[in-house]
Amino acid sequence: MASGLLTGAMSRERIANLPDDDWRRTNREYQEPRLSRNLALANLLTEIGKAHHVTAGVVAIAWTLHNPAVTAAIVGSRHPGQVEETIAAAEFSLSESEYERVRQFVVAHP
């Protein structure tokens, strides 16, 4: 879940308000230009998820599991709601066009 970036719950404001000692403040995925790319990807995942009434996190996990080379996704959780989201992702499938939209984004923005 990229430490929250792919859940759709992160925003520039939230990141700017992280505590000074939060390790994400110095992580390259939370710094430009990666931050803009990651937030754009989260927005795409959120957009796809809304059509199915699922979260960006569910879409991210389902996209990963769609790859035939992937046999499992290791997903951490901090509270029961996140476990429920992971279970939902195992039962959710993307259409080929949705999978391709995310794939094209990832390829275009390495």
N, C-alpha and C positions, 0 to 999 in steps of 0.2 A: 504494500500500500504506500510505499515510499514515505514512510513516517508521517502519514496523513495527507500528503500531497495529492494522491489519487482518490481520496475519499469524497472530494467535492466540498469538504468542510473548511479547507484553508482558503484564505484570501490574503491580499497584500496587507490589509489592516491587521488581521490576526497575526501574521508573521512579524509585522513591525512591532507588535505588542508582546511578543514572546519575552520571557524573562531574560535578563542579561546573561545568565549562566546556562541558558538552554543551548544544547549542542547544535541545534539546527541553525542557529545564527551564523555559524562558521562553515556549515556544510555547503558544498558547491551546488547541490540541487536546490538550495534555498537562496542562492545568489544569482544575479544576472550573468549571463543571458539564460541560464538554465531555468531560473524561476519563471520567467515569462512562458517558456516552452511548457513547463510542467503545469502551470495554471491553465494554459490553453488546452492541454490534453485533458485535464480534469473537467473543463467546461464541455468538451466533446463527450466525455463519458457521462456527464450529467445530462446532457441533451439526449443522448441515446437512451439512458435510463428512464427519463421522464415518460417517454413513449410507452414504457412497459411497467411504470410505477415501481421501479427499483432504483436503488442508489447508484452513484458513480462507482462505489466500491464493488458492488455486485457485478457491474459491467466489466470492471478491470479484472476481476477474478475470472469471470466467464470468458473474457477475451484470452487470457493466459491459458485456460484449460482447453480452449478451442484448438490450440496448436497440437497436432497429433504427436509431436515429439515430446510433449509435456505429459507426464503421467500423474503429477500432483503439484499443488501449489502450497507453499508453506506460508501461512497467514497468521500473524499474531493478533492477540486481542487483549484489551484492557478491561472490558466489561461485557456482561452477557449479551447486550444488544449487538456487539460486534461479532459474537459467535453466531447469532441468528442470521446476521448478514452473510457470513461465510457459508452457512448452510443453504441460504437462498441462492447464492451464487452457484453452488453445485447443481442446483435444480434448474437454473436459468440457462437458456441458449440464445446466442445472438444469431440473427439472420446472416447469410453470407455477405450481404451488402453492408451491414453494420460492422461485421468483422473487418471487412475490407476498408471501410472508412477509418477505423482505428489503425489498421496496418499501414495505410497510406500516410497517415499523420506521423506515425513512428518512423517510417522510412524517410519522410521528407524533413523531419526534425530530429536527427540522431543525437 
